[in-house]
């Protein structure tokens, strides 16, 4: 279920882990930096880390080569993998420390709505609705709202072989799908961050500012923060 946080250089004056959260989930489109932020927070707070296992999906590379042919297999493989992870998370010791995840279970549905249609989408939705009530709900979701250009730049920088021919139109559609989803989101407290304007990986000031926002008390509803890189 969990992964060890990578070695990180400590960030002086970074706030400690939030006492009121047991489960924090970071969300965002491909290239938004969800994994980088989750890893950095987990390392800073010395807590459990859950990362989606996208590299274990045997259909992913084929999907990027031919989305129409491989979308259904790819999506079902992701659904099964994420469901197994979330079930493990639901069964963890409630008295353990905070868990930080780089995705929510809802992510699967956002992608499915972009890649599936007709009977395949109806079958997927039936399976998703059966699984969703049994997975844990985050205490807080942080949505890293970026921009298509920034997403494409980050994808190019990390240079995963199967993402080298990423279609900018697909990323633009996915970006809009995420925005639309989180405009209507009301399942948990939600923190929306302008991730296109900050650098929480290489700028310690930006990371500290974002960590402080996550650490602040969160009532129900949505809170937007506009951080600017210093």
N, C-alpha and C positions, 0 to 999 in steps of 0.2 A: 504494500500500500504506500509506504513512505519512501522517500529518498533522502540521503544525507545531504545537507546543504553544502555547497562547494566552499572551499576556503575563501574567505573574504578579508580584505583589510578593514579593521574596525573603523566605524565612522564616529568620531568624537562627538559627544553631546547628542547622539541619536536617542530618541525616547525608547524606553523599554516596552515590552509587549503589553498590549491592552488587557487589563484585568477583566473586562466585561465580555470579551470575545472568546469563544471556544473554537469557532470555525470561521476562518476568513477566506474568501474566494476572490481571486483576481480574474477579471474577464477583459476581452478585447479581441479584435479581429487578428488575422494572421499578420505577424510583424509588429503588433502593438507593444510588445515587451512584457507580456504577462509572466512568462517563465523567468525572465531576468529579475523582475520585481519580486516575484514570489521567492526566488532563491535568495535574493538579497535580504528580504525581510526575515526569512527563516534563519539565515546565518546570523543576522544582527540580534535576533531574539533567542537564538539557540532552541528552536522549537521544531516540531515535525513538519515535513514538507511532502506534499502530494503533487506529482507531476503527471499530466496525461501522457499516455504511452503511445504517442503517434507513430514512433518508429517501428512499433511492433505490428502495425497494420499492414498485412501483406498486399493490399490492393492500392495503397496510397500512391506509389510511383506510377502505376498504370492509370490511376484516376487522372493525374496531371497530364498524362499523354493523350487520354481519350475520356473526357468527363462523362459524356453521354453513355458510353459503354460500361464504365466501371463505377458509376455513382452509387448504385444501390448496394453493391457488395461492400464498397468502402464505407458507406454510412452504417450498414448493419454491423460491420466489424468494429467501428468506433462505438456504436451504441452498446454492444456487448462488453467491450473493454471498460468503458466508463461506468457502466452499471456494476461490474464486478468491483471496481475500485471504490465506488460510492457505498456499496454494501459492506465492504470491509471497513470503511470509515464509520458507518453507522454502528458497527459492532465493537468499536474501540472502547477502551476504558474511559468512562465519562469524567474521571478525576485526573486524567492526564492533562498536559499542557495544551496550549493553543496549537491548532493545525492550520497551516497556510497551504492553499491549493492554487494552481495556476489555471483553473477552469471551473465552471459550474456544469452541472448535468444539463441545464437548459441550453448550453452551447450546442449540444447535438442537434436540437430541434432547429436552431437558427441556420445551421449548415444544411440540414435536410430540406428546409423550405427553399433553399437556393438551388439544390442539385436534383431533387426528386419531383416527380409529377405523376398524376393519374393513379393507377392502382398501386404502384410502388410506394407513392407517398401515403396513400391511405393505409397500406399495411404497416409502414413505418410508424405512422401516428398511433395505430392501435397498439403496437408494441410499446411505444414511448409512454402512452397513457397508463398501461399496466405497470410499468416500472416506476414511474415518477413518484407515486405516493409512498414508496418504500425507501427512497433515498433521503439522506439528511439535508436539512435546509441550512444554508450559511447564516451566521449571525450578522454578517456584513458582506456585501458584494462591492468591490471596487471596479468600476468600468473605466478602462483606459481608452478614452475617446481620442483617436488620432486623426490622420488625414490620409487619403489614398496615396499621395506623393510620399509622405513619411513612411507609410507601411511598405511601399515598394522599395524605398531606400534601405529600410531595415532588413527586408528580405534579401536584397542584393548583398548587403554587408555580411550577413551570416552565411550566405553562400552554401546552402544545402543543395546537393546535386539535383534532386528532383524538383526544386523550386526555381531553377535557373531560367526556365522559360515561362515563368508565371505570367498569366494573362492579366494586364492592368485592368481590363474591363471586369474581370471576375473579382478582383480585389475591390474595385469601386462599388460593385453591387453588394459585396459582402459588408463593406464599410457602411453602406446605407442600411442594410438589413440589421446590423448591430444597433445603429442609431434608432431605427424604428422600434426595435424590440425594447430597448431601454427607455424610450420615451413613454412606453406603456407599462413598464415593469413596476410591480407593487408587492412582490412576494416577500421581500426582506428590505431592511434599510439599505440604501444604495448611495454610494459616493461616486460621482462622475468627475473625472480628472482630465484636464486638457493635456494629454500626454504628448501631443505634437509640439508643445512649446516648452517642455522641460527635458532634462537629461538626468534621470534618477540612477543611471548606471555609472557614469563618469563624473558627475557633479555632486559632491557630498552635500552641498547646501540644498540642492533640489531633493535629494533623498531624505534629508532631515525634515524638510518642509512637508513632504508627502507623508512620511512616517508620523509626523505630529497630527496631520489631518486624520489619518487612520486611527490614531490613538485617542482622538477626541470623542466625547460621548455622542452616540448616534441614536436619535429618536427614529420612529418609523417614518417612512417616506424617503424622498430623494434630496440629496445635498450636492450642489455643484461647487467645485473649487477651481479657481483660475490662478494657477501657479505660473510664474514666469521665471525662466532660467536666469540666474544672476551672472 
